[in-house]
Amino acid sequence: MARPKNQAPVDLSIPHDLTVGIIERTSCPAGKQQVFLRDAKSPGLRVRITSAGAKSFVFEAKLNRNTVRRTIGDVRAWTIDAARAEANRLRVTLDSGLDPRVLDKQREEEAKLDKAKELARAVTVGDAWKVYIAERTKTWRPRTLADHVRMIEPGGRKANRGTRGRGITVPGPIYPLLQVRLVDLTSEVVERWAKTQGEERPTFGRLAWRCLKAFLNWASTEPDYKHLVNAQAASTRKTRESFGKPVARKDALER
């Protein structure tokens, strides 16, 4: 024969050895917003029961005469043993003179900072190049702006001129670098790029190289990019030699 369920009201004035049954039995009396059911085995562990019927494990203790209360989690998601272990951990932290809430806040801030750094390190040459063009549009001459836009075009458009007999445009000289992260744009990467451009189109490639150097100088002064970029990545002897001696031009690149 099954034992009858204990329907006696739970005395909230004293601690109890928490069980699933006693937690289920405890409710918030009418006229109150919340009550706390204290655990006898783990001082500081309570079950908070609200007038809406929500029940959660919480930790409560004193630090420098101030009450520290921290929610552990919903009673449906946490076992009693796990809640006791967490309450004991928080008790040790508190006994060390540290406020768990402050530590949680610090961890949140550190996580946000780490995330921001991670996102910053993901910035590509293409991302920054677009910002560079947008910032300089009002100060550049139309020819300079057009050159910078043309250098990052993906190619593939049908055209009668400038296609090297293919009938479609070729990618701009900076285009191969667009997906490279700024942090990965090293001297070696630029040297390999310069070798290819110098062999395929030395004149336009040289102009692109000058634009790239100006871009890197700009990025090295921008708060969002200065910690990511090597301003001298495009200034090595190998890169310079890949384009040979410059051919005199009538137009001058604006920085």
WOMO-V139166 format. One record per backbone hydrogen bond with DSSP energy under -0.5 kcal/mol. CO is the residue of the C=O (numbers start at 1). NH is the residue of the N-H. If there is no record, write none. Layout:
BEGIN
CO_NH ; CO_NH
END
This chain:
BEGIN
5_7 ; 10_12 ; 11_14 ; 16_18 ; 16_40 ; 19_23 ; 20_24 ; 21_25 ; 22_26 ; 27_29 ; 29_32 ; 33_51 ; 35_49 ; 36_38 ; 37_47 ; 38_16 ; 41_43 ; 42_45 ; 44_60 ; 45_39 ; 46_48 ; 46_58 ; 47_37 ; 47_49 ; 48_56 ; 49_35 ; 50_53 ; 54_50 ; 55_75 ; 56_48 ; 57_72 ; 57_73 ; 58_46 ; 59_70 ; 61_68 ; 63_66 ; 66_63 ; 67_69 ; 68_61 ; 70_59 ; 73_57 ; 74_77 ; 74_78 ; 79_83 ; 80_84 ; 81_85 ; 82_86 ; 83_87 ; 84_88 ; 85_89 ; 86_90 ; 87_91 ; 88_92 ; 89_93 ; 90_94 ; 91_95 ; 92_96 ; 93_96 ; 93_98 ; 94_97 ; 98_100 ; 99_102 ; 99_103 ; 100_104 ; 101_105 ; 102_106 ; 103_107 ; 104_108 ; 105_109 ; 106_110 ; 107_111 ; 108_112 ; 109_113 ; 110_114 ; 111_115 ; 112_116 ; 113_117 ; 114_118 ; 115_119 ; 116_120 ; 117_121 ; 118_122 ; 119_122 ; 120_123 ; 123_182 ; 124_128 ; 125_129 ; 126_130 ; 127_131 ; 128_132 ; 129_133 ; 130_134 ; 131_135 ; 132_136 ; 133_137 ; 136_139 ; 136_140 ; 141_145 ; 142_146 ; 143_147 ; 144_148 ; 145_149 ; 146_150 ; 147_151 ; 149_152 ; 150_153 ; 151_174 ; 151_175 ; 153_172 ; 157_169 ; 162_170 ; 163_166 ; 167_159 ; 169_156 ; 172_175 ; 172_176 ; 174_177 ; 174_178 ; 175_178 ; 177_180 ; 178_126 ; 180_125 ; 181_184 ; 181_185 ; 182_185 ; 184_186 ; 186_190 ; 187_191 ; 188_192 ; 189_193 ; 190_194 ; 191_195 ; 192_196 ; 193_197 ; 194_198 ; 195_199 ; 196_200 ; 197_201 ; 201_205 ; 202_206 ; 203_207 ; 204_208 ; 205_209 ; 206_210 ; 207_211 ; 208_212 ; 209_213 ; 210_214 ; 211_215 ; 212_216 ; 213_217 ; 214_218 ; 215_219 ; 216_220 ; 218_221 ; 218_222 ; 219_222 ; 222_225 ; 222_226 ; 225_228 ; 225_229 ; 229_231 ; 230_233 ; 232_235 ; 236_240 ; 237_241 ; 238_242 ; 239_243 ; 240_243 ; 241_244
END
